[in-house]
């Protein structure tokens, strides 16, 4: 069932000042899901990782209706067109990420709101231009129809799946974010969708679990890029009757690296697939940066 809800969002006016606008977004209610549910985020144009997560689903006997992506199907890696095609052919549920929203609107950037001159800002120009060239009209139409939130019931829990945040689609929420950040997002989700026991999000790229005021917030991680930990494996999550488990996803990182090289995407994210470290550490809070971990 598809419903509509008002999504409050901060947008920039032509004078450069932020103002609040209520945007209508679709919310998809999947009803009650039986059996294990596979949750994953950020395929990021990484076809090899996408094929690996399909393999995990097949091995675990999880059908497409029990697989949910938290968005950003396309981003850093070399095969956006093929990745979109693979996920659409599989038929898994996909929540709109900021990349889908921006591509559907034929925008000029990924919509993350990176500070001008930062590594993320400079590097995103290259990969977003590649994605925009590769993604065709049919894919953009599909992206425009994706829901902003998905809800379902599972083993006595009510679960909401979003991209980054509800107050802001590209909001970076980390395990170390203040409790007030989680409380604000949970309140916005429940205002739109009713009470929930669990929230599953993506966007920030690092998986974690954190309980706030009786609601479990889970970032399922992303499959297309390692979580800045020096390893090539990426992350996804499995929700079962016993709770939620964050799992490693192993895939052919060298082939994904080679595809980035062939596409001319050699600004640093290509090497990150092999090294396990992002070239854009400035997006991270200081306590999650490798330099902080090394000094500690």
N, C-alpha and C positions, 0 to 999 in steps of 0.2 A: 504494500500500500504506500502511495506517495502522498505526502502532505506538504503544506507550505508553512514556513515560519519566518519571522522577522529576525534578521541577523544584523545586530548593531555593529557598525564598522566605522573606523576613523579613516577618512579620505582627505586628500589634499585639494584645496580649492585653487583657482587660477592665481590667487594672490600669495600662494605658498603657505597659507595657514590651514591647520587641520580643523575639520568640522565633522560632526557625527551624522551619519546617514543610515536610515533603516533600509536594508536591501532584502528583498524576498528571495529566499533560498528554498530548495526542495529538501525534504527529509523523507528518507525511505525506511519504512518499517518492514522488516523481514519476518515478523511474527516470531514463532518459537522455532529455534534450530535444534535438531537432534544430532547427537554425535559430536566429535571433535570439530572445532572451528580453527582454521588457519588464518592468521592475521599478519599482514606484512605491509611494509611501506616502501616508498622510493625505489622503484625499479630503475629509475634514472637513465633510461636508454641502454641499460646493460642487459643485452639479450641473453648472454650466457647465464647470468644470475637469475633471470626470469625463467629460463628453461629449467634451471636447477630447482626453483621453488615449485614449478609444476611437477617435477619429478618427486619432490618431497610429498606433495599432495597425493600423487598416485600411489606412492609407497605406503602411505598411511591410510589409504582408502577414503580420502576426503574429496568430495565432489565440488564442482565450481560454486554451487550455491552455498557452500559452507566455507568459502574462501573470500576474504575481504581485504582489499588494498586501501591503505590510507592516503593514496594520491601521489602526485609527482611521478607519473609513469615515465615521463621523459625529462631528462636533465643532462648531467655531465658527460655521459658516455657516448659511444660512437654510433649506435643503431636505434635511433628513436622510432623510425618508421616500422622497423621489424618488431620492436618491443611492443608498440601499440597493437600491431596486428596479432601478435602472439597472445596477449591478454584478452583482446576482444574475441579471438577465436575460442579461447578457453571458456570465457563467459563468467569469470569471477565478478564479484561486486566491487565497484571502484568508487571511492569517495573523491570528490573534486579536490585536488590540491591547488596551490597557487599557480603552478605551471599550467595546469589545465585551464584555469580561469583566464590566465593571461593569453594563452594561445587561442582560446575560443574568442577572445575579444580582439585578436590580432594586435596585441600590445607589443611594445618594443623591448620589454625586459621581463624578468621572471617574477617581479612583484614582491620580492623579499624585503625591499626597503633597506638594502645595505647602505651603510654610510659611504658617501662619496670618497673614493680614493683608497678604500680598504681592499684587501686581497680579494674578498668575495665579490665586491663591486666590479673590480677590474676583470677578474676571471669569468664572471657570469656573462659578460658581454660576448665573449667568444663562443661559449657552449650554447647560450640561448639563440644566437644567430644561426648556429648549425641546426638546432632543433626546429627553429621556425622555417628554415629552408626545406627540411625533410618531411614535416608534418603536413599532410594534404587537407583539403577542405572537408572530406568525409570524416577524417579523424577529429578535426576541430568541431564539427557538428556534434559528434559523439561526446566530446569533452564538455560542450555547452549543456548537454543534458544530464550530466552527472550530479548526484545529490550532494548537498553540502554536509549532510549528516546521515548516518545509518544507525538505526536502533534495532535491537532484537532481544529476545529472552532466551536464556540458556541455563539449564540446571538450577532454576530458581533465582537466577540473577537477571537484572535488566542492564543491558550494555549499550552504550553510545559509542560510535566510532566517528572520529572527526579527523581533520588534517593536522593543523597546528593548534589553533584555538578557535573558539566560536566568536569571541570578541574581535579577533583578528586572524584571518585564515593563515597568515604566514608568521604567527607568533612563535618565537623560539622559547620553548619551555624545557628546562633541564631538571635533572634529579635534584640539583642544588638550588633551584629557584625558590624564592620565598613562598611560604605557605599561603600568603595572601593571593599570589598569582593563581595557584590551583583553586582556591576557594572562589575567586572571581569567575574562573572558567566554568567550574561546576555549577555555580549559580546561574550562569547564562545558559548552560546546556539544559538544566532542569526547568528554567523558565520557558524554554522552547519545546522541550520534549517530555517533561514530567520527571519524576524521581528516577535516578539510576543508581546502580550499585557499583558500576565499573565504567571507566572511560578509557578507550583505546585511541591513541593518537600516533602521529608520525612526525614528519617535517624536520625535526632537529637532528636526526641521524644517529643518535645514541640511545640504545634501548635501556629502559629502567622500569622499576615499579615503585610506587610511593602511595601510601594511604593518607588521605586527608579527610578529616571529619566523617569517617565511615565510608568514604568512596575510594575505591582503588583506582589510581591513575596509572595506566600502563602505556609506555612508549614501546611499540613493537619493533623499533629500529627501522632500518632500511636495508634492502637487499642489494642495492646497486653500488654501494660504497662502504668500505670498512669503517668501523666506529672510532677511528683515530686512536687505535690501541696497538699499532705495530703488527697486526695480524691481517691476513687476507680474508679470513672468513667474515661474513656479514651476519645479519640477524633477522629472525622472524619469530613469531609467537604461536603457541598452540594453546587454545582454551579447551579444557576438558572438564568433566564433572568435578575433578579434584582441584581445579583452579587454573591458573595461567602459568605457562613455562616459556621462558625466552630461550630459543635454540640457535645454534650456529648453522649457517648455510655455507657449504663449501661448493665452489663452482670453478670453472676454468678461467681464472683471473688473467692468465697470460694471453688467452685468446681475446678477452675483453680489452686488455691493454693494446693488443695488436690492432683491433678494430678502431680504437681511438687514434692510434698512430696513422692508420690508413685514412681516417677522416680529417687529419690535420689538427686534432685536439691535443696539443702537446704543451699546454700551459701549466701542467702540474698534476691535474686530477688523474691523468693517465698513469703517472708514477705512483700515485696514491693507491691504486689498485694492487700494486705489488708491494709497496713499502708498508701499507697500513696506516699511513699518516697523511692527513689533509695538508694541502698547500695554503689553506685559508684558516689558520688557527685563530685569527682575530675575531671570528664569529663566536668563539667559545667564551664562556665566562672564565675568568682568570684561574679559578680553582679546578677547571677541567682541562687546562692546557698542558701539553706535554712538558713544557718548561717548568711548570709548577710541580708536576708529579716527579720530575727528575730532581728538582731541588729539595723536595720533601723526602 
